[in-house]
Amino acid sequence: MEREFVDAFGQRRRAPAATVDAVLDAMGATAEGPPPSLARQDRDERPRCRRPPARSWGWAVQLYAARSLRSWGIGDLMDLERVARWARGLGAGFVLINPLHAATPVLPQDPSPYYPSSRRFRNVLYLNVEDVARGTEADGDATAFLGHALNEDRLIDRNEVLRLKLEALGRAWEGFRGDTRFEAFVEEQGTALDQWAAFCVLAEIHGGDWRTWPAPYRRPGTPDVVRLWMEHHDRVRFHQWLQWLLDAQLRQASSHVHVMHDLAVGFAPGGFDAWSWQNILAPGISIGAPPDEFNTQGQVWGLPAFDPWKLRAARYRPFTETIRASLRHAGALRIDHALGLARLYWVPDGANPADGVYVRYPFADLLDVIARESSTAGAYVVAEDLGTTSPEILEALAERGLLSYRLVWFEEKDPDEYPELAMAAVTTHDLPTIAGLWSGRDLEAQLEVGLRPNVEGWEEIRARLGELAGVGSDADVDAVIVGVHRALAEAPSLLVSGTLDDAIAVVERPNMPGTMTEWPNWCLALPMPLEEIESHPLANSIAAALKRARAE
């Protein structure tokens, strides 16, 4: 445990005594010093992550928001395939997507891709149902009409999407006559898939949060859970089948360009991974982030933390399974809040987010897992290394071949001075779009929802944006967007990325940190379907700029 740390403002912070006591209690008073590493190799002998095969550019896509005319109210895996084909035709090498991690398939649905039930399985909302139902009795029924009608509202209604998709998939399952590929998938996935399917059935009966279930069901593998698995075997098989379908559609969608998956930093405390691994978690603790320039009050994410000692005792099996699942059918992996591999900011339940403390993790061992799985999968890895950190952490990430993450919003240098071993981008899902920042609408929105933004800081970034784009302060937003991407394209970084939001000058950001219901987080679809985006002049201008620079 780090009782003191230097924050984003250069100030030394000391954790309150109450926080230290709570953390020591959660860890059984074993928080002094980092857990020893299992690996003792010399630095030169450690396995490194795969390197991108070439310099390339790509699109960052919030898949749920990227709807086509055939979508059922939410972007799905067939829409991902459409984006991937379009991207390849433009000369792109990758598509970065939001986490596809599984939500528990019951109502109500939590909209955040970063608050999943499980990071080892996929979200049924991303299934293209019409592809599944084709040729069955469920093919062409009225449910598809209702699903398409959901596209008329820009706000995504995940509850209604789930209801309609499960209804149609249930009818398709009734007509399913078996498939040897399905049986092979179930055998390959083993106990984890068995437990996931049982968890889904339990959630359908007792509700989505296992902590509220009758005591005999609050742990996997109890006699009551085994009994339920047998008594509801057809429904268990249904949930296994859904994961098989997701796997097949994802494999197909990933066959055109490298799909870069996004690994969320954690999982919901009431979800499957927490149920499955509860003995390895630190009780009474949530992870978050200390105050910084753009989140001045600090953050608590409501995600449980692995106890580093217990994780090591489990020989990192939960972490290994998570990384391996995230790399399945992936060309690359982005690790959200990769700094958390070295240390996580723990906040005891009920404490102010500014009163947290950093707890160290067995960094070298976790990097060993990532490097090994990256090499096995033939996929490269990007570390989202933004936020409060130290030079030692950044150096260790680079030594293992994880690419750094460089954002125009935060970099003082021009893009042509960015490092080679990095992915360069303008913004992320948690930050303003170019149109939102340039128009001032994002700053207005922050104030309207009760946040206390760093107004001076955002105004400085806006001025910096104009300089990069080579335009005046009253320039048209399209000119700013194209100009900024031309500057971004000059980065020597191996990867550069533009967002579909910026490609069509969307004003609203996907997520507003520090809000719950005050902002439609993760629920805003793009304002036009993919069919229109593919021929949008601004999108194609951005693609031309990025492609030209990558080809030089």
C-alpha angles and dihedrals in degrees: 000000000000105000089186133034139167110249130214090273093056092253123133112238125196120203115242116253091244091057093049091050092049092050093047089051092049090051097042091252093296099118099111110111130351120292109266116258122252089211119071100173123138112259092252091054098054118106112252129212119262116269122232108266093233144348107286145158131222149170125265107217134187092214096200088058096047101087127171126200090266096052122115097231095298137059111262141186093279087054087052089054090051091051090046093052091047091047092051090050089054091051098258121150101201146016118214113207136185117260113291091200117149124267115201101266097237135093132305102040121209107227099213117102085200095060100060132164090225136007090197097065137044133253114257090214088076094061116113097227098192090060090053095045096047109124095010131101088263091061114118098359126150093266090077090058090053091047093052090048089063088070089072091075117065090210110085113232102203093178093058092042090054093046093052096042095048090048092053094040091051090058091047090051090055088060095044110117098188135269130216089222089059091051091049090051092051091050092047094050092047125171095357092061091044090054093045092053092047090049090053092052091048090050090052089054103036106021136269100286114072091201089073096049124107108280097252090063099046094094130047119247099028117140090253093052091048090049091051090049089058098040093050097034096137091055090046089054090049092059091046088051091053090056090049091052091049090050092052095047092046091051090053094046090050096056097088108053135355108288109211110208123206119228112211116223094240149340139257116279091228096047138095101273091051090048091048097045103029093127090062097050128095108244120231094015134115126185124231143131135278121244115288139170095283101031099042096176098050125239139259112196099191092234122134121239129229112239100240093218094051091045090055091047088055087054089242093288094147091050093045092050090049095051092044092051091048092053095050107121089352128134091195143000131221112203110211113222091001089178085076089073087075101033137353128209106239121201118188114230110276095016125123111260089236089061098063129117135218118248118197124231132201091270099177093052093049090050089051089057093049094047093048094048092043091054093046093050094041090232131133124227134225119200115213092217100170123130137037108354146135133243091247092060093048092047092052092051091050093047090058093050100253109147118237122236119235123188127192087219093064106027120098092194124077115257092253087068096052117117122264096233096066147083110240123205140156101233146343137229091271095053135065122281116240091254092048093052097040094048093045090234094119092055090049090050092052091053093045092056093050101258123141103226125188094252095182091049094052092047090053090052090050091054089047089051092056091050092052092048092046094233139121126257092262096049123137112265093237090058090051093049094050092044094051092050091049087055091045090052089063091067112115088216116128091237133034124183138197125191127235086229091062091040089070098027097250111185100202121075117227094239135021109203113221094035134096115175095354091083129033092247114192091351104093115101119206108272094243134037124257090254089067096038091057091064098034110131094220093050091050092047090055091047091050092052094049094043094050093053094046091052094055 
